[in-house]
Amino acid sequence: MEAEVSKMELMFQKADSDLDYIQYRLEYEIKTNHLDSAGKKNPVGNKVSISSFACTL
């Protein structure tokens, strides 16, 4: 029974890691390939700058 629980924990850890990687790739793709026609900053960059500003408060 404990081996099965350990196996499930590993599966959830892998799924979490996979989701983190997908998020990283999506943010990277948006930053590098999504050019706004008006020349505005992309939303991911704004999110990062807002998050870093909130951390300093």
C-alpha positions in Angstrom: 0.0 0.0 0.0 2.8 2.4 0.9 4.5 1.8 -2.4 1.4 2.7 -4.3 1.1 6.0 -2.3 4.7 6.8 -3.1 4.1 6.1 -6.8 1.1 8.4 -6.7 3.1 11.1 -5.0 5.8 10.9 -7.7 3.1 11.1 -10.4 1.7 14.3 -8.8 5.2 15.8 -8.5 5.9 15.0 -12.2 2.6 16.6 -13.2 3.4 19.7 -11.2 6.8 19.9 -12.8 5.3 19.5 -16.2 2.9 22.3 -15.6 5.7 24.5 -14.4 7.6 23.8 -17.6 4.5 24.5 -19.8 4.0 27.8 -18.0 7.7 28.7 -18.5 7.5 27.8 -22.3 4.3 29.8 -22.8 5.6 32.9 -21.1 8.8 32.6 -23.2 6.9 32.2 -26.4 4.7 35.2 -25.6 7.7 37.3 -24.7 9.7 36.4 -27.8 7.0 36.0 -30.5 4.0 38.1 -29.6 4.7 41.6 -31.0 1.9 44.0 -30.4 1.2 46.1 -33.5 0.9 49.3 -31.5 4.3 48.7 -29.9 2.9 48.3 -26.4 4.5 46.1 -23.8 3.3 42.6 -23.8 1.0 41.5 -20.9 3.5 39.0 -19.5 6.1 41.7 -19.0 3.5 43.9 -17.3 2.6 41.1 -15.0 6.2 40.5 -14.1 6.8 44.2 -13.4 3.6 44.4 -11.3 4.6 41.3 -9.3 8.1 42.6 -8.6 6.7 45.9 -7.5 4.2 44.2 -5.2 7.0 42.2 -3.6 8.9 45.4 -2.8 6.0 46.8 -0.8 
